[in-house]
Amino acid sequence: MRGSDERSEGLFSYVSCEARVPADHPLRAIRAIVDEALEVMSPAFEGLYSKIGRPSIPPEKLLRALLLQAFYSVRSERQLMEQLDYNLLFRWFVGLSMDAPVWDVTMFPKNRERLLAGDVAAKFLATVLGQPRVKALLSDEHFSVDGTLIEAWASVKSFRPKDGSGEPPGPGRNGDRDFHGEKRSNETHVSTSDPEARLYRKGNGQPAKLAFMGHALMENRHALVVDVRLTAATGLAEREAAVSMVEAIPPPGRHRITVGADKAYDTKDFVADMRELGVAPHVTRNTSNRRSAIDGRTTRHPGYAVSLRIRKRIEEVFGWIKGAGLRKTRHRGTARVGWMFTLTATAYNLIRLPKLLAAA
């Protein structure tokens, strides 16, 4: 018998968001890890807020909403608020009841700025990794490092001479601008949209873009991100950030740390810095019209080949992060972009942790 197409609008709902989410939904295991970390961070949140005044968006709900934005590649805060208004799964994960009002989209970024000032993203990453069952998954001896470009939220047309000279783009919403024959560099030009972005070209034959450079340190046992940095896009940024992240690794004791990296790290200075830190530089040899800084002292060990094979998994990290909305950032300035880069790297770990914990 065919049912009738009649709409029945109920005045009340007796089914909660909790009951509507399936018991085996992947977000349930992720939320358990997130809630445990947020409970540990609660004292740190207290120091960011005043004891008096109008209540703000709870930082726990704010962070859960931002994680959802990374999980589902939601393009903007406006679309995120729209999803929270009618998506019951989103409401359940964030912690909003069926009838709770959704926050105003103009207030959401303002509340996020408070978390940025408190360096909450880095603390959240450290807290998730510090959970005993997660810490047991991590290697404390073998790591990999790499960097990637994060395209800035600025057009190359905004890259203007610092002295104010130069022709502006043509009239219209996307006016033409002819750069042929004009020499541009970061020493003489700056973006009017994002002054902290730098013009950078990844390699020969590649276009120059206004960008930042994101860096990640991955442990090699389960390919989880243990540290991230965001810097200006320069030719030395990858190696300088790698040294900084390796210096922050706690000493494992009697064992020696190894760090895998690609050919871009095969320089005398980087290899010397690693050895000065007591780290074995498992760097891919670059012998294209040059002599490699990696010799038989490193390549003769069986672990060298293993590090080079596992190192490639760090590209999976960058691929997921860019797919989650950071191929071209929606934010401006090193601080904001770096905060979102760190939080998105944490979201990558959270996506992978439930299966790793279940198999452990």
C-alpha positions in Angstrom: 0.0 0.0 0.0 1.4 3.4 -1.0 1.8 5.8 1.9 0.4 9.3 1.6 2.7 12.3 1.1 1.4 14.3 4.0 3.6 16.5 6.2 3.1 16.2 9.9 4.9 18.9 12.0 5.2 17.7 15.6 5.2 20.3 18.3 7.6 18.4 20.5 10.4 15.9 19.9 11.1 13.1 22.4 14.2 11.8 20.7 17.5 13.4 21.8 20.6 13.9 19.6 22.4 11.2 21.6 19.7 8.7 20.6 19.8 9.6 16.9 23.6 9.1 16.5 24.3 5.3 15.8 26.3 3.5 18.4 29.0 2.6 15.9 29.4 6.0 14.4 33.1 6.9 13.9 32.7 10.3 15.7 31.7 8.5 18.9 35.3 7.2 19.5 36.8 10.5 18.4 34.6 12.5 20.8 35.7 10.3 23.7 39.3 11.2 23.0 38.5 14.8 22.5 36.4 15.1 25.7 39.2 13.5 27.8 41.7 16.0 26.4 39.3 19.0 27.0 38.8 17.9 30.6 42.5 18.0 31.2 42.7 21.5 29.6 39.8 22.9 31.7 42.2 24.7 34.2 44.0 26.3 31.3 40.7 27.6 29.9 39.9 29.3 33.2 42.9 31.6 32.9 41.7 32.9 29.5 38.3 34.2 30.7 37.1 36.8 33.2 35.0 35.8 36.2 32.5 38.5 35.4 30.6 39.7 32.3 28.4 38.0 29.7 29.2 34.3 29.1 31.0 33.6 25.8 31.0 30.6 23.6 32.4 27.7 25.8 35.9 26.9 24.6 35.1 23.2 24.6 32.2 23.6 22.2 34.3 26.1 20.1 37.1 23.5 19.6 34.7 20.7 18.8 33.0 22.9 16.2 36.4 23.7 14.6 37.3 20.0 14.6 34.1 19.3 12.7 35.1 22.0 10.2 38.3 20.1 9.5 36.7 16.6 9.5 34.1 17.6 6.9 36.0 20.3 5.0 33.4 23.0 5.7 34.6 26.0 3.8 33.7 28.8 6.2 32.4 29.7 9.6 29.2 30.8 8.0 28.6 27.4 6.5 29.6 25.8 9.8 27.0 27.7 11.7 24.4 26.8 9.0 25.3 23.1 9.5 25.1 23.4 13.3 21.5 24.8 12.9 20.0 21.7 11.2 22.6 18.9 11.3 21.9 16.8 14.4 25.2 14.9 14.1 27.1 18.2 14.3 24.9 19.3 17.3 25.6 16.1 19.1 29.4 16.3 18.6 29.6 19.9 19.7 27.3 19.4 22.6 24.3 21.5 21.6 20.8 20.3 22.5 18.0 20.1 19.9 16.6 23.5 20.9 19.9 25.4 21.7 20.4 28.5 19.5 23.3 28.6 17.2 26.0 31.3 17.7 26.1 34.4 15.6 28.7 34.0 12.8 30.3 37.3 13.6 30.9 36.3 17.2 32.5 32.9 16.4 35.8 34.4 15.0 36.0 36.8 18.0 35.8 34.0 20.5 38.4 32.0 18.5 40.9 34.9 18.9 40.9 34.3 22.6 42.0 30.7 22.1 44.6 31.9 19.6 46.1 34.2 22.3 46.3 31.3 24.7 48.1 29.0 22.2 45.3 26.5 22.8 45.9 24.6 19.5 49.4 23.5 20.5 48.3 22.6 24.0 45.4 20.6 22.6 47.8 18.6 20.3 50.1 18.0 23.2 47.2 16.9 25.5 45.8 14.4 23.0 49.3 12.9 22.5 49.9 12.9 26.2 47.0 10.5 27.0 48.4 7.3 28.3 46.8 5.0 25.7 47.8 7.4 22.9 51.4 7.8 24.2 51.9 4.1 24.1 51.4 4.2 20.3 54.2 6.7 19.7 57.8 6.0 18.9 60.4 8.0 20.9 63.3 7.1 18.7 62.4 7.3 15.0 60.9 10.3 13.3 60.4 12.0 9.9 60.2 15.6 9.0 59.0 17.6 6.0 57.5 20.9 4.9 54.8 22.0 2.5 53.4 25.3 1.1 50.2 26.8 2.4 48.9 29.2 -0.2 48.0 32.6 1.4 44.6 34.3 1.3 46.0 37.0 -1.0 46.2 37.5 -4.7 49.5 38.1 -6.5 47.9 41.4 -7.7 48.2 42.6 -4.1 52.0 42.2 -4.2 52.9 45.8 -4.6 56.1 47.8 -4.2 56.8 48.9 -0.6 57.4 52.5 -1.6 53.9 52.8 -3.0 54.8 53.0 -6.7 53.5 50.6 -9.3 50.3 50.5 -11.3 47.2 49.3 -9.5 45.0 46.6 -11.1 42.5 47.6 -13.7 38.9 48.6 -12.8 36.3 46.0 -11.9 35.9 43.2 -9.5 38.9 41.3 -10.8 40.9 43.8 -12.8 43.8 42.9 -15.1 47.4 43.5 -14.0 50.3 43.0 -16.4 53.5 41.9 -14.6 55.6 41.2 -17.7 59.0 42.8 -17.5 58.5 43.8 -13.9 61.0 42.5 -11.3 59.4 41.6 -8.0 61.0 40.2 -4.8 60.2 40.0 -1.1 62.8 42.7 -0.4 61.1 45.3 -2.5 57.4 44.2 -2.6 54.8 43.3 0.0 51.2 42.0 -0.2 48.6 44.6 0.8 46.2 41.8 1.7 48.5 39.8 3.9 51.9 41.5 4.6 53.3 38.4 6.3 52.9 36.2 3.3 55.9 35.7 1.1 56.3 35.2 -2.7 57.7 31.7 -3.1 58.3 29.3 -5.9 58.5 25.6 -5.1 60.8 24.6 -7.9 61.9 25.3 -11.5 58.9 25.5 -13.8 56.5 26.1 -10.9 54.5 29.4 -10.5 55.5 31.8 -7.7 52.7 32.2 -5.1 52.1 34.1 -2.0 52.4 31.5 0.7 53.4 30.3 4.1 55.3 27.2 4.9 54.0 24.5 7.2 56.3 21.9 8.8 55.5 18.6 10.5 57.4 16.1 12.6 56.0 12.6 12.4 56.8 9.6 14.5 57.5 6.5 12.4 55.7 3.8 14.3 52.1 4.8 13.5 52.8 7.9 11.4 51.2 10.3 13.9 52.0 14.0 14.0 53.9 15.0 17.1 54.9 18.6 16.3 54.1 21.3 13.8 55.3 24.7 13.0 54.3 27.5 10.5 56.9 29.9 9.2 57.4 32.4 6.4 58.1 30.8 3.1 61.9 31.0 2.6 64.6 28.7 1.2 66.0 27.9 4.6 62.6 27.6 6.5 62.3 23.8 6.1 65.7 23.0 7.6 65.5 25.7 10.3 62.1 24.4 11.4 63.3 20.8 11.4 66.2 21.6 13.7 63.8 23.5 16.0 61.4 20.6 16.2 64.1 18.0 16.7 65.6 20.0 19.5 62.2 19.8 21.3 62.1 15.9 21.2 62.6 14.5 24.7 65.8 12.4 24.9 64.8 8.7 24.7 67.6 7.6 27.0 70.4 5.2 25.8 68.9 4.9 22.3 69.8 7.3 19.4 67.1 9.3 17.6 66.8 9.0 13.8 65.1 11.6 11.6 64.1 10.8 8.0 63.9 13.6 5.4 63.9 14.1 1.6 66.6 15.5 -0.7 65.9 19.1 0.3 67.5 18.4 3.7 70.7 17.0 2.2 73.0 19.9 3.1 76.2 20.1 5.1 74.7 22.5 7.6 71.6 20.4 8.3 73.5 17.1 8.6 76.0 18.8 10.9 73.2 20.2 13.1 71.6 16.8 13.4 74.8 15.1 14.4 75.6 17.9 16.9 72.2 17.1 18.5 73.1 13.4 18.7 70.6 12.5 15.9 71.2 10.2 13.0 70.1 12.1 9.8 68.4 9.6 7.6 68.2 12.0 4.7 67.7 10.9 1.1 71.0 11.5 -0.8 71.0 14.3 -3.4 73.7 13.5 -6.0 72.4 15.6 -8.9 75.5 17.4 -10.1 76.7 17.6 -6.4 78.2 15.6 -3.6 75.9 14.4 -0.9 76.4 15.3 2.7 75.3 11.8 3.7 78.1 9.2 3.6 78.6 5.5 4.5 78.4 6.2 8.2 74.7 6.6 7.8 73.7 4.6 4.7 75.4 1.3 5.9 72.8 0.8 8.7 69.7 -1.2 7.8 67.5 1.3 9.5 68.5 4.0 6.9 66.5 2.2 4.2 63.6 1.7 6.6 63.5 5.4 7.4 63.5 6.4 3.8 60.5 4.1 3.1 58.4 5.2 6.1 59.3 8.9 5.6 57.0 9.0 2.6 54.0 8.7 4.8 54.4 12.3 5.9 53.0 13.2 2.5 49.7 11.6 3.7 49.6 14.1 6.5 50.0 17.1 4.2 47.5 15.7 1.7 44.8 15.2 4.4 45.5 18.7 6.0 45.2 20.4 2.6 42.0 18.4 1.8 40.6 19.6 5.1 40.7 23.2 4.0 44.3 24.4 4.1 45.4 24.1 0.5 44.6 27.8 0.4 44.1 29.2 3.9 41.1 31.3 4.7 43.0 33.3 7.4 45.6 35.9 7.3 48.8 36.4 9.3 51.3 33.8 10.6 49.7 33.5 14.0 46.2 32.7 12.7 47.3 30.4 9.9 49.7 28.6 12.2 46.9 28.1 14.8 44.6 26.5 12.2 47.5 24.5 10.8 48.2 23.0 14.3 44.5 22.3 15.0 44.0 20.6 11.6 47.1 18.4 12.3 45.4 17.4 15.6 42.3 16.6 13.6 44.4 14.3 11.4 45.6 12.4 14.5 42.1 12.2 15.8 40.8 10.6 12.6 43.4 7.9 12.8 43.5 7.2 16.5 40.3 5.1 17.0 41.5 2.4 14.7 45.0 2.4 16.1 43.7 2.2 19.7 41.3 -0.6 18.8 44.1 -2.6 17.3 46.6 -2.0 20.1 
